[in-house]
Amino acid sequence: MKITITKNENDFDITAAWRIIAQMFEKPNSVIGLSTGQTTIGMHSVVSKIHAQYPFDVSKITLFNVDELTNLPREYFGSCYTMIKTQLAAPLGILEENFIMPPTMSDDFEKEAKLFEQRLAERGGADLQMLGIGMNGHIGINQPGTPFESETWVSPMDPDFEARVRRETRVPDDVVLGGLTRGIKNIMHTRKLILIAKGKRKAEIIKQAILGPVTTDIPASVVQLHPNCEILLDAEAASLIVDKI
Ligand code: GLP
């Protein structure tokens, strides 16, 4: 595992943005997985700004998000589709057919999960995953206890996470939320993983995920087993590991 520690949040956003752009240059038909949340807004904005000022060809780039909320309208501002579309896909001018996302509404999410994987596989599979980490160590929406062999599925929501999504998205109480997420196995089959975290609030979980045992109690700890994984942190997220690595 390569560990990169940036000196502050701004440098983190810029470094992460260049990782995404570098992938696009290295392989112009790359299949790139993103994550939504506070961690990635800044990096998406930097990629968009660089592309606006110095346009480069993204016509063959495929973007997708590692997870998607279910039972919300896709146009809802809190859906992953809308967040990624607004933050990155639209500013870059990614073609609609090259933005692969499961639907937020369906009668058969099991079928949608398979179709999502099939569409990624048809393009050669995921090259890069910018992988966020939850406060409890979740990746995608794979909560603690999820088997490492899990394949893309609809995960029940952790109550704290659900409360946060409800707060952030203002979804009505009578709507049952779920999360369609790439399984841990699918995430691990990505050619390159970059686990990303910034801010003091992530310092403890980063310590456990990176320096602790590989365990399903901390889903993100599985990245220790990936052959091509970078851990990209700002100084605050790295504060509890910096003198131990
Ligand atoms: C949610 C998303 C994850 C993301 C995580 C981190 O759980 N489904 O994909 O990695 O949030 O969010 P934040 O960056 O806001 O801490």
Residues whose N, C-alpha, C, O or C-beta is under 5 A from the ligand:
A	BS01	GLP	S35 T36 G37 Q38 T39 T40 D67 G132 I133 G134 G140 I141
